[in-house]
Amino acid sequence: MKRLMIAAALLATSLPAMASDPKPLTLGEQFIVRAYAGQVEGLALSQVIKAKSLGIAVNDSTICVALAGAMAGEFIANNKAEGMKNTSDAPAPRLSMVAFNKPDSAEMAATEFKNKAAVALVFGGQIDDLTNALNVKMLLASLAKEQYEGALFLHLTVFGKKWVEQAAKEDASIATWLAGKDNIYALGVNAKEKKGMVLKVGYPEGKQTVTGTAYTADLNNGFINLFNRRLAK
């Protein structure tokens, strides 16, 4: 938890203050926003959720890959003392990542992730909403089929656009599986109050519901300005 607090402090001080600027983010600035978000998410997975193994499902957008890479790097850093392999007779990697760029990506991800302590859904970036929502739905359907019991971690865009809720409304098996889970988390940002949060989320009757807050960090003006500019055209 101490490292998570330090990361929050860095997030609140490392980015320079910027004047209000309607210009769209450069691609490099898009990467910076995701690097900070990925670091905090990786720490949250390790120190709040306390996952010792992780599966990351990500589309092949460069922005999402930047975030997934930052998340994976932070997760590795938090688990390096134990090594990235299990110590059983049949060692399995503590970290697996599946890029959704093939028709069977969801099934492959569910197979690779079924024994992981947590699965992170990293979808958004330069990929259109329809494709992202479909990939989320296919992944959830495959995880539901496996009756996956580990934690789910939703990136900000997945949570904000309610793609999980949409999948639950469209597929009764997903809705039933989600309703039985009490270990779903999401990254949240309240730009007005300059807060970043790890939220606890539930899906009773398929409806996305925030059930609590697992962690809160202050965000500085520099990060908030970059965050708000990411949607500028």
N, C-alpha and C positions, 0 to 999 in steps of 0.2 A: 504493500500500500504506500510505503514511503516513496518508492520510485514513481508511482502514479501521481503522487502529490508534486514531486519534482517536475514531472513532465507537464503537469497542468501549469505550474509556475513558468516553465519555459514557454509554453503556449501563450501565456499572458504577457511575456516580456520580450520574446526573441524577434518578433516581426516589427519592423519600424512603423511608426504611426504614419498614416497616409491621409491626405485631404480627400474629401468626398470627390469621387471621380467616376463618371458614368462609363468610362471606357471598358470594353470587354477585357477579361483577363487574357494575357498571353498564354500560350500553351505551357510555358515554364511556370507561370504563376498558378495555373491549374494544378500542375504537379506539386507545387509547394503546399497548396491547401490540402491536397490528398495525403501528402507526406505527414503533415501534422495530424490529420484525422486518423490515418493508418497507425501512427505511433500510439495515439491515445487508445484506439480500439485494441491494438495488440497488448497494451498494458492492461486494459480492462479484462480482456479474455484471460490473461495470466493471473492478475492480482485481485480482481473482483469476482469473476466467474470461477477463477482458479482451475482452469482447464490445463491438463498436462499433455493433451494431444489435440490437434486441430486440423480440420479440413476447411479449405477455402475454395468456394465456388465463385468464379469470376468470369465476366464476359471478356472479349478480346479487344475492348476499347483501351487505348493507351492510358487514359485517365484512370480507369478502374484498375488496370494492371499496376499503375504507380501506387495506388492506395493499397492494393493487395500485397505488393512487394514491401511497403513500409510496415504493414501489419505483420507479415511473415517474419521480417527482420527483427521486429520488436519481440515477437513470440519466441524466436530462436534465442535472442539475448536473455530472455527471462528463464529459459530452460536449458541453457548451455551447461550448467553444472551437472545436470543429469544426463546430458547427451541427447542427441536427436533420434536415438533408436531405443526401443524397448529392450529389456534384458532377458526376455523369455527365450525359449529354444527356437522359436520362429519369430525373430525380431521384425517388428513392423515400424515404419517411420512415424515419429510423433507428429510430423507435419506433412500434409498432402495438399496439393493444389490442382484443381481441374479447371481448365479454360474451356468455356462453352463456345466451341467453334465447329462442332460436329453434331449430327442428328442424335447420336447416342450419348452425348455428354452427360445428360442427367442420370442415366442408368449407370454409367461409369463412375460418376461422382458418388452416388448412393452406395455402390459396392466398395469404393475406396474409403468412404467416410463412416461406414456403419458401426465401426468400433471406436471412433474418435469421441473424445469427451465433449467437443463442441464443433459446430459447423457454422462458418460465417458466410453470409450471402452478400456478395459484392457486385451489384448490378446497377448500371446508370451510365454516366459518361457520355460518349458520343453515339451510343446505340439508341435506337428509337424505343419509345415506351412500349409499343406493342410487342417487340421482340424481347425486351427485358421481362415484361410481365409473363410472357409465354415460357421463358427460360425458368423463371421463379416457380411457376406452376408445375412444370415438368420435374424440377428438382424436388419440390415438396411432395409430389405424387410418388416419386421413387423412394424418398425417405419414409413416407407413410407406409408404403408397401413393405419396407424393411422394418417397420415399427421402431424407427430410430428413437432412442431414449435420451441421447445427449442434449446439450444446450444448443439453441439456435441463437445466432447473433446477426441482427439485421443492420446493414449499413444505412446511413441516414436517408438515402434516396429510396431504398426498398421500403423502409418504414414510412417515410413521408408520403409516398405515392400509393401506399396501401395495397401493394401488389400481393402480399400474403393474404389479406382479407379478400381481395378479388378472387384469388385461387380457391379459397375456402367456399366462397359463394358459388363457384362454378363446379366444384368437385366435392361431393359429400364425404368421400373417404378422407380427403385432406382435412375437412372441417372437423370430423370426428377425432382424428389423430391430434390436431392442434388443440382441441378443447381439453384433451387430457394432459397437456403439457404445462408445467409451472416453471419451466426453465428457458423462457424466451426473453431475449434482451435486445435493445436497439440503441443506436446512437441518436441522440436528440440535440438540437441546437436552438436556443431561444435567442435570436439575434437582438431583439429589443432589450432583453434583460442581460445580454452579454454572458450567457451561461451555456456551457456544454454539459450534457448529462448522459449517463448510462441508465436507460429506463428499463423497468421490468414490464413486460407486455404479455397480455393474454388474449385468447380468441374464443370467448364463450359464444356459442351459437354462431361462430364464424366472424364475429365482429371484433375489429381491432380495438383493444382497450388497454390503456396504461394503468397498471396496478400498483406502481411504486417507482421510486428512484433509488438505484443502487449506488450512484456516485454523481457528484456535481463538481464542475470546475469553472473558474472565472475565465472569460475570454477577453483579450484586449482589443482596442479599437483597430489596430492594424489587421488582426485576423478577421474581425467582423467586417471591415471594409472589403477585404479580399473575398470573404464569404458572400457578401451581398452583391459584389460585382460579378460573380460567376455566372449569373443569369442575364447580364447585360448583353445587348446585341450591338 
